Structures are given as C-alpha cells and as structure tokens.
C-alpha cells in the first residue's frame, strides 16, 4: 500500500515544540525561558478510532483525532480513501504552546489538462481542491500558516530551510511502492515564522513534504506529514525536550493499521472505478462539445450559403441541397424534387408520371 494510514511528522529535531510548565506535573524552572526541572508525561489514546497513542504532559489537553471524508459531501472520492488526522496537543485552551498534526490532502493542478477551463483554482474536481502546485515552503506559507493562524499579525519569516534528506527518504519510499516508475517527485521544507496573536509574540515552526504524481496522474499532488509547532517566542528554545518527547512517542495501533490498509484497498478500487467513469464522462463531454461546435459552424455555413443537409432515404447518406423549398424528395435513380406544398406526393402526380420517390428529411441535429 503506497500510503501510510496515519501521516505523522518525520523525526526532525528542528520541528520539536518547546513546551511550557503545566502544574502540578511540570515543575517550573528557576527563570522564564529555561527548561522545566520535572515533567510528568502520561500516555493518551486518540479518541475517535483509538488509532494511536502518545505521551502528553500531565495537565495538558488534546483535541481532534482521526477523521473521515464523506465523498458525497466532498464532491468525489479522491480524499475519502484514507483516514485523515487533525490532532493537537495543547498546554491550554488558547493553544499558547502546542503541536498540531494536519491532514494529508489530495489536490489537483488542472493546468494543462482538458478540464482546466471547467475546473479553475478554487473549485473542486472529483473531491480534490484545485490548487496550482508549488514547493513545500510555498505551501506552508500560502496554505498551512493562514489555515492554522488566521488571526496572526505582523508575520515575519525567520528561516526557510529545504530538507534534502527528507526528500531522499520520500524518494526511497517511492521506489519501494512503485510511484517512482510513474515519475513522482518530492519536496520538503521547514518554515520558521514569528507573529503576534492576542498580544503575544509567538514563534512557530512548520514542516511539510510535497508529493507530486505528475502528468501520469493528471496533476494530482498532496502534502505529507504536515506539522505545526508553536510557543511564545522568548520561551521557544527552552522546551525542545518536551516537544521531542511528545512527537517521538507516537505509537500506531497495529490492529487499527491493518484494518485501515484493508479498507484503503477496497476504497481505492471503488475510487478507481469512479475515476474511470468520470474520465469517460469527461471524454464524452469534450467530444460532444466538439461535435456541437462543429454543428454550429456547419449550420452557420449552410445558412450563409442557402443550403441544408438532407438524408437520402435509400442510401442513408447525407446530401447537401438548397433550402429554398421546405420539402425534398429523391428516387432510386438519384432524381431530386423540391416543393413547398407539404401535401404534394410526386408518386401520384399524373403529369410527372414517375414513381419510387421518397421524402428526404433534413438531417437531425
């Protein structure tokens, strides 16, 4: 299975969140900005599906957990295959010190595809938000930070750091799961920012990886292992050990993982069948549009030249003739008769003395 069911952060020391004292289990240090002398961690289980557990300082709180996307509400099945995780560990209700794992979302860049005009950025295609592909640092600044900190003011970028080692890890996984064969590419980055929120100056470190499946997947791409971690700027470095302990203590339940992978396989099959149906529908829409445009051009030409397309009742071929009369008849010898008299039948006209005529109708549009 190419995707891990639960997308939690890579082991990157720079992403560790400094904590902050939480009585009574965390004994404060002698002065602000230095690490606490004592921290008691308790193991907490994810509440929604009991998918994983992790160590949390006693007295801290957790929010969120495993979520599922309803394909009927999302506009398609693309993001409904795997479980999503949106989970936070917070010192207090305001999240003055916190870690937050964010869900991996399947996006699509429709530029250069046949649906680009119908699905521009900001729309949803087959359950995927339509968003132009950018690098990992760009995604953090453009999408993640505004999402997690909508009230941030005076945002300053402290550091933007590419992570080639993480990219190599993603590439190695792609070779193992077959994605390298279709040309999947990767990027990974850290973004460190400071900002003011509620009168407090914070520092926040954000991490993500970007997986681009490229032309073989019609522009599909996703974020991976996205993590945001913050604390007041002056205290950020003091609690690195607490943050590393929380992040590094995650244990995924093996039974849950096995069931999730089985479910993903089944849902992937359903999604693939749906995707094929949608692709066929898209192709038919395109072909129909081409036919319609051709008909419009043809009708314009016929109108300008005073002609019409008729169907020969004998050969079933389309024949072009004048539109000056409202009725057209043909016979087996290729004779053609036009008349404006709707009740006229050339087969019973004694003056004409011919039979074998059949009405030649205008071709259906």
Order of alpha helices (4+ residues) and beta strands (2+ residues): beta-beta-beta-alpha-beta-beta-beta-beta-beta-alpha-alpha-beta-alpha-beta-beta-beta-alpha-beta-alpha-beta-beta-beta-beta-beta
